Amino acid sequence: MRRDMTEAEERLWHELRSRRLGAIKFRRQMPIGACIADFACLEAKLIVELDGSQHAASRRDAVRDAELKRRGFRILRFWNDDVLRELDSVCDTILAYVADPSLKPWR
């Protein structure tokens, strides 16, 4: 999975890797229980997932999210298209969620 990132994953990883975004440590393709998070910030207990159209109203994603929430994580989901067209806004949103643990994901 690490070698076959989508274009959106590559672009976001370029911004997140090596503490480039707000000096925040992110890991990619991180195993958490039986799940693998696209990107995870352990300090903020925040997972960032990028989804293509196949994830629209996915029952599997709902079950997976419930498991991650039971482990104390918040999950931010962005469409691949969001990253490709509005990368700055996606990064600003991630920064806001890391800074404020009381923010709840919208989708």
N, C-alpha and C positions, 0 to 999 in steps of 0.2 A: 504494500500500500504506500510506503514512503517513496518508492521510486516512481509510482504512477499517479502523481498528484494531478488534479485538474488545473486548468489555467487559473481559476479563481483561488484555489488553494495555494498555488505557487505565489500569486500576487500578495495574498494576505500573509503567508509565511515570510515573504521578503520584508514585510513591515513589522512582524512580531518577533522574528528571530534575533538572537544576540541582544536582547533587551533594547531593541531599537525604538519601541513604542513606550514612551514614558518610563523607561528603565524597568519595565515589568518583565518578569521571567515567564515565558510561555514554553510549553512543550508541545510537540505535534505527534499525532498518532499514539496517544498515551493510553495504555490499558488502565481501566478503572473497573475493578470487578470483572464481570463478563463483557463489558463494553469497551470500545476503543473510541476515545474522544478525538475529534479532528485537532483541536487545540485546547490546552488546559493551562490555567494559571492556578497552581495549588494554593498560593498564599491568599488569593481572593476567593478560592473555591468557585471559580468561574470556568465554564466550558463554552467554547465557541464552535458551533457546528455550521458547516456550509452545505446547503442542500440544492439539488437540481429538482426538476419538475417531478421526478419519480417519488419524491418525498411528500408531495401534497397530500395532506390528510392521511398520513401513514400510521396505521395501527402499531406497526413495529416500532416506529419512532416514539410513540406515546408510551409504550411499555418500557422502552429503553430510558426515556426521560424520567419516568417514575422511579426507576432503579437509581439513577444518578441523583435525583432529588432526595431519595431516602439516605443517600450517602452524604448529603449536605451541600450538594453543588447547585448552582444556578446555571441554566443553559440558555445561551443566546443563540438563536438561529437566524441565519441570513441566507437569502437566495444567492446562488452563484452570480446571478445577474447584478445583484446589489454590489457585490465586491468589484465586478468588472466595470460598472458604470459610476459607482459612488464610493470608491475606496476611502476617501478622506472622511466621509460621513460614517462609514462602518468603523473606522479607527477611532473617531471621536466618540461613538457610542460605546465601544469597548472600554475606552479610557474612563468614561462616565460610570460604567458599571463596576469597574475595578475600584474606583475612588469611593463609590457609595454602595455598600453592601445591602442597603435597604431597598434598592431598585429591584423591581420584579420584571422578568422578561415578558414581552408582549405577545409572543406566539410560541 
